[in-house]
Amino acid sequence: MRRREMNLAAIIVFMFMNSAAIAQPEVIRCLPPEVPVTDLPEAVLAEYRAEIAAEFEAYFAAVSTHIACLDTERNRALSEAHRATEAYSTFLNIQPAQKDLP
């Protein structure tokens, strides 16, 4: 009997984990880069000037990539919306089924 209870518990846990994974929102496609921090004491900014400048250069390069990703995602979303519109139009043109009334 103990083995059967363990199997049942394992199945329940598996089903719970599986349904939680299905319920997750869609993956975020375009994550924005983080802006370098500059609200530091002036002495720190002066001492780490080269490193902070390099962080900004990396940020600006990443922003360009991020904007390109957003453009791609925008095009994907518009294409998806266009296909959905066509599917809805086709659906609206289907004649409703005739139901026999008693």
The 8 nearest C-alpha neighbors of each residue, nearest first, counted from 0:
[[1, 3, 2, 4, 5, 6, 7, 8],
 [0, 2, 4, 3, 5, 6, 7, 8],
 [3, 1, 5, 4, 0, 6, 7, 8],
 [2, 4, 6, 0, 5, 1, 7, 8],
 [5, 3, 7, 1, 2, 6, 8, 0],
 [4, 6, 8, 2, 3, 7, 9, 1],
 [7, 5, 9, 3, 8, 4, 10, 2],
 [6, 8, 4, 10, 9, 5, 3, 11],
 [7, 9, 5, 11, 6, 10, 4, 12],
 [8, 10, 6, 12, 7, 11, 13, 5],
 [11, 9, 13, 7, 8, 12, 14, 6],
 [12, 10, 8, 14, 13, 9, 15, 7],
 [11, 13, 15, 9, 10, 14, 16, 8],
 [14, 12, 10, 16, 11, 15, 17, 9],
 [15, 13, 17, 11, 12, 16, 18, 10],
 [14, 16, 12, 18, 17, 13, 11, 19],
 [17, 15, 19, 13, 14, 18, 12, 20],
 [16, 18, 14, 20, 19, 15, 13, 21],
 [17, 19, 21, 15, 20, 16, 14, 22],
 [20, 18, 16, 22, 21, 17, 15, 23],
 [21, 19, 17, 18, 23, 22, 16, 15],
 [20, 22, 18, 19, 23, 17, 24, 16],
 [21, 23, 19, 20, 18, 24, 17, 25],
 [24, 22, 20, 21, 19, 25, 26, 18],
 [25, 23, 26, 22, 21, 27, 20, 19],
 [24, 26, 27, 23, 28, 22, 21, 20],
 [27, 25, 28, 24, 23, 29, 30, 20],
 [26, 28, 29, 25, 30, 24, 72, 31],
 [27, 29, 26, 30, 72, 68, 69, 25],
 [30, 28, 68, 27, 65, 69, 31, 72],
 [29, 31, 28, 32, 27, 65, 68, 69],
 [32, 30, 65, 29, 33, 62, 61, 66],
 [33, 31, 61, 62, 34, 58, 30, 65],
 [32, 34, 35, 31, 58, 36, 61, 62],
 [33, 35, 36, 32, 58, 55, 54, 59],
 [36, 34, 55, 54, 33, 37, 51, 58],
 [35, 37, 38, 34, 39, 51, 33, 54],
 [38, 36, 39, 35, 44, 51, 40, 34],
 [37, 39, 36, 40, 41, 44, 35, 43],
 [40, 38, 37, 41, 43, 44, 36, 42],
 [39, 41, 43, 42, 44, 38, 37, 45],
 [40, 42, 44, 43, 45, 39, 46, 38],
 [41, 43, 45, 40, 44, 46, 39, 47],
 [44, 42, 46, 40, 45, 41, 47, 39],
 [43, 45, 41, 47, 42, 48, 46, 40],
 [44, 46, 42, 48, 43, 47, 41, 49],
 [45, 47, 43, 44, 48, 42, 49, 41],
 [48, 46, 44, 50, 45, 49, 43, 51],
 [47, 49, 45, 51, 44, 50, 46, 52],
 [50, 48, 52, 51, 47, 53, 46, 54],
 [51, 49, 53, 47, 52, 48, 54, 55],
 [50, 52, 54, 48, 53, 49, 47, 55],
 [51, 53, 49, 55, 54, 50, 48, 56],
 [54, 52, 56, 50, 51, 55, 57, 49],
 [55, 53, 51, 57, 52, 56, 58, 35],
 [56, 54, 58, 52, 57, 53, 59, 35],
 [55, 57, 53, 59, 58, 54, 52, 60],
 [56, 58, 54, 60, 55, 59, 61, 53],
 [57, 59, 55, 61, 56, 60, 54, 62],
 [60, 58, 62, 56, 61, 57, 55, 63],
 [61, 59, 57, 63, 58, 62, 56, 64],
 [60, 62, 58, 64, 63, 59, 65, 57],
 [63, 61, 65, 59, 64, 60, 66, 58],
 [64, 62, 66, 60, 61, 65, 67, 59],
 [63, 65, 61, 67, 62, 66, 68, 60],
 [66, 64, 62, 68, 63, 67, 31, 61],
 [67, 65, 69, 63, 68, 64, 62, 70],
 [66, 68, 70, 64, 65, 69, 71, 63],
 [69, 67, 65, 71, 66, 70, 29, 72],
 [70, 68, 72, 66, 71, 67, 73, 65],
 [69, 71, 73, 67, 68, 72, 66, 74],
 [72, 70, 68, 74, 69, 73, 75, 67],
 [71, 73, 75, 69, 74, 70, 76, 68],
 [74, 72, 70, 76, 71, 75, 69, 77],
 [73, 75, 77, 71, 72, 76, 78, 70],
 [76, 74, 72, 78, 73, 77, 79, 71],
 [75, 77, 79, 73, 78, 74, 72, 80],
 [78, 76, 80, 74, 79, 75, 81, 73],
 [77, 79, 81, 75, 80, 76, 74, 82],
 [78, 80, 76, 82, 77, 81, 75, 83],
 [79, 81, 83, 77, 78, 82, 84, 76],
 [80, 82, 78, 84, 83, 79, 77, 85],
 [83, 81, 85, 79, 84, 80, 86, 78],
 [84, 82, 80, 86, 81, 85, 87, 79],
 [85, 83, 81, 87, 82, 86, 80, 88],
 [84, 86, 88, 82, 87, 83, 89, 81],
 [87, 85, 83, 89, 84, 88, 90, 82],
 [88, 86, 90, 84, 89, 85, 83, 91],
 [87, 89, 85, 91, 90, 86, 84, 92],
 [88, 90, 86, 92, 87, 91, 85, 93],
 [89, 91, 87, 88, 92, 93, 86, 85],
 [92, 90, 88, 89, 93, 87, 94, 86],
 [91, 93, 89, 90, 94, 88, 87, 95],
 [94, 92, 90, 91, 95, 89, 96, 88],
 [93, 95, 92, 96, 91, 97, 90, 89],
 [96, 94, 93, 97, 98, 92, 91, 90],
 [95, 97, 98, 94, 93, 99, 92, 100],
 [98, 96, 95, 99, 94, 100, 93, 101],
 [99, 97, 96, 100, 95, 101, 94, 93],
 [98, 100, 101, 97, 96, 95, 94, 93],
 [99, 101, 98, 97, 96, 95, 94, 93],
 [100, 99, 98, 97, 96, 95, 94, 93]]
